[in-house]
Amino acid sequence: TVLQLLLLGIWRYVVWKKGLLIRNPRPALIVGYSGEIRKLLKSISVSLDKGLTVTKEIRLNSKDNFMKNWNDFINSAGVREIEIILICPSVGQAEKEILVSYAVEEGKMVMLVPGIYEIMLQQAKMVSAGDMPIIQLQGLLGESKPQVLKRITDIILSLAALVTTIPVTLLVAVAIKVDSPGPVFYVQKRMGKGARVFNLYKFRTMVQDAEKISGPVMTRADDMRITRVGRFLRRTRLDEIPQFVNVLKGDMSLVGPRPERPHFIREFSQDIPEFEYRHQILGGLTGLAQVEGNYTTDPNNKLRYDLFYAQKKSIIMDLIILLRTARVMLQKKKAS
């Protein structure tokens, strides 16, 4: 607790100082389809609004001629003031090449929402075939790395967490029983590494048999099935404590892509075939998607965070995510 308060104080001080230094947000151009632009602008307003401001837009649709819109932008007033080009995910490869070429020539920054291809390129290796350079993609796992240290870390930290949270576990169990009829724990089928289905343990946060009539449905912010104690447990992430048992069993790790329910895996995979790539590595109690997003982050963005983690994973990165998870538990907006 003392360490967390110290780190939280340092973090807030650094953010405050950084905020004071950014006096003039950098003007930006955003390119994409209308719906994507709205979503990206909403995300920017949460975390990037101090560093940039969107002053120009190129809105695309199926009838638009990109080159006409681009030429209009090039010839418009204030084009030289643009410092950043924001590219939405569905902008085509040919259009991206034009935007990036312009940015390189004019010395401007490019920020884009990555697709699977861009994420995979992070671990690319350059090889030669005679005098021809070839990019070799390493896959999500990259070169084989021993996972012994990660497993030892999982066991030690999970045991420590289970022991130190015994008083909290007892209080939560009593609160759940007093608040609503039903069991203290809730067992749910989740899909882990290699698409293996396992039982995931949580404290019960909904009324008993919540899905008996509705079947599997995603939880909403105003979901009436959530109990009073359940809302507190979800907001503070205390409902996840029993999953340290899953970590000890080897069903999941402390850090990794959050295991999802098989029903939703099938549903998401119909629109996002790459969603099943997450099963190439061990799932986690927390992950990059959880500290950067929240319960309502859409599956596409969660997948991007999960694949980025799969490419960059390391013990140091895991420890940073665990520390950030502790911070997220104190932030109502992030946990809701």
ABEGO torsion letter per residue (X at the ends): XAAAAAAAAAAAAAAAAAAAABABBBBBBBBEBAAAAAAAAAAAAAAAAAABBBABBBBBBAABBAAAAAAAAAABBGAAABABBBBBAABBAAAAAAAAAAAAAAGBBBBBBBBAAAAAAAABBBBBBEABBBBBBAEAAEBBBBAAAAAAAAAAAAAAAAAAAAAAAAAAAAAAAAABBEBABBBBBBBBBGGBBBBBBBBBABBBGAAAAAEBBBBBAABAABBAAAAAAAAAGAAAAAAAAAAAAGABBABEBBBBBAAAAAAAAAABAAAAAAAABBBBABBAAAAABBAABBAAAAAAAAAAAAAABBAAAAAAAAAAAAAAAABAAAAX
